[in-house]
Amino acid sequence: MQHLELRVPPVVQVALAAMLIWISGLQADITEITLPAASAVAIMLIAAGATFAFSGVMEFRRHNTTVDPRYPDKTSQLVNSGVYQLTRNPMYLGFALALLGWSYWQENIASFIWLPLFVVYMNRFQIQAEESFMEEKFGQSYREYCLRVRRWI
């Protein structure tokens, strides 16, 4: 396992990305853009993101399994119901949607740079490690789940 895999809590990663988006949004006028209905679109994206993330947490709670991905050995069962029928990573999808909304709110092209970097980082250091563990723990049932449901959406 690599040094960064599953080490940094996803909430910390989101907070860092949000801070970088905000700092980028403060950049010079040259990177400012006018986006139609920026506030409304941003609020809708953030609300959709919060809904996905919260739904994922609630489904884990309903199945009495850990929400903290840093400790995959505490996973008690494969959750593939509720929002997990749409995406294998509703919490991460929710975070990405919220960050997209936050970028939109900034109305600065520089703010959008961080979203693809967040997704790449999550795929490499969070999701791949989690998937590896889930496949090892749940075997064929997890592999079948992966064939039915996409990683993001």
PyMOL commands that set and color helices and strands:
alter all, ss='L'
color gray80, all
select helices_A, chain A and resi 10-25+29-31+38-62+72-74+82-85+90-106+109-148
alter helices_A, ss='H'
color red, helices_A
deselect
rebuild
show_as cartoon
